[in-house]
């Protein structure tokens, strides 16, 4: 049984007046070019009902006063036409973002959550613990959002300075990609601080994510960038509740920090800072999880840090199918093969999709917000259909835009 917390008014009811307004004087639907951030123009989001609730966390008592910590905000979206897919989808945002990143694009086109609602999925958007609508204690360490200059340099206009060879291929960001452009500004306004007690947050997310799946049932977990840490931990905790993991450019490669302007600490358990279940067991990762550099390090294809043979196996994660998807022009195109190699070495069934190899070109790190974002959503759905054995023969093929 699925049990939920606080409810909001159905978006279906709220949307009826707007639905009429979506038809202009000629009886046509408005062009996406007229839908700009903050313009008040109607966007392309599907009708749905909405509710929200919190999972995970616990009370702490300090000086005789009780407070709740480490809870996770969850937004539940149900398609107006009813749920036709057997497994819900849970979305995990990237570092500095929130669950809103999946709703609509910065230029107000249809986002992934809305498109998957139209395909009949029940959708859950979370805010990571201690982020956005998941309350953060005032004494938790954090760092400011990525600067607008760095966001442009790495995410939205990497082709301008081309810090890595693939950057010159970037073509899919809508708008100029720099501060002052209204689409960039709409994107950048959504970014906020990142908590930096990583191991604590990962353990809180492991518990909250497992609690959510116990509540809603076996689900697909979809993540982007820094949010890619959490499906590994949740699947390790409750592997039988995870139908599959769709990982869009997971945070930097195993055991290493991202080289560049936004470094994260190297992760002691390979994929994560918090413990994962290995066989043979890992008690002290510095001793029990030796690793070594493999391959020639080149700007366009980085060398990888993998386990020293014989490799320990991720005994719970190996029960869960994984797909890693990377854009042609993203900085992750230089190193996401390392995450895939690590997963395969540890026994995890993993598929690697480089978008350019299937005819989808020009994407940067935020591919799910870019001009061809729905083409990429279709790629993810095709893989999920394979996992559920209910592949839709009418599903459109990705374009080569």
JOWOUR-V286844 format. One record per backbone hydrogen bond with DSSP energy under -0.5 kcal/mol. CO is the residue of the C=O (numbers start at 1). NH is the residue of the N-H. Records with the same first field share a line. If there is no record, write none. Layout:
# JOWOUR-V286844
CO->NH + NH
This chain:
# JOWOUR-V286844
1->3
6->52
10->14
11->15
12->16
13->16
15->19
16->20
17->21
18->22
19->22
20->23
22->24 + 30
24->27
28->24
31->34
32->35
34->36
36->39
47->80
48->12
49->78
50->8
51->76
53->74
55->72
58->69
60->62 + 67
62->65
65->62
67->60
69->58
71->130
72->55
73->127
74->53 + 76
75->77 + 125
76->51
77->123
78->49
79->82
88->220
89->124
90->222
91->126
92->224
94->97
96->192
98->101
99->102
100->103 + 104
102->113
103->111 + 114
105->108
108->44
109->105
111->115
112->116
113->117
114->118
115->119
116->121
117->120
120->84 + 85
122->89
123->77
124->91
125->75
126->93 + 128
127->73
128->131
131->134
133->135
137->140
141->196 + 197
143->194
147->151
148->152
149->153
150->154
151->155 + 156
152->157
157->160
158->161 + 162
164->167
165->168
166->169
167->170
172->371
178->181
181->185
182->186
183->187
184->188
185->189
186->190
187->190
188->191
194->143
196->198
197->201
198->202
199->203
200->204
201->205
202->206
203->207
204->208
205->209
206->210
207->211
208->212
209->213
210->214
211->215
212->216
213->217
218->88
219->243 + 244
220->90 + 222
221->246
222->92
223->248
224->227
225->228 + 251
226->229
227->230 + 231
228->232
229->233
230->234
231->235
232->236
233->237
234->238
238->241
239->242
241->219 + 243
244->221
245->247 + 323
246->223 + 248
247->249 + 325
248->225
253->256
266->268
267->270
269->271
270->255
272->269
276->278
277->315 + 316
279->313
281->283
284->287 + 288
285->289
290->308
292->306
294->304
296->298
298->301
301->298
304->294 + 306
306->292
313->279 + 315
314->318
316->319
317->320
321->245
322->351
323->247
324->353
325->249
326->355
327->330
330->333
331->334
332->335 + 336
334->302
335->338 + 339
336->340
337->341
338->342
339->343
340->344
341->345
342->346
343->348
344->347
346->314
348->350
349->322
351->324 + 353
352->354
353->326 + 355
354->357
355->358 + 360
356->359
359->361
362->171 + 172
363->329
364->367
365->367
366->369 + 370
367->370
370->373
372->375 + 376
373->377
374->378
375->379
376->380
377->381
378->382
379->383
380->384
381->385
382->386
383->387
384->388
385->389 + 390
391->393
392->395
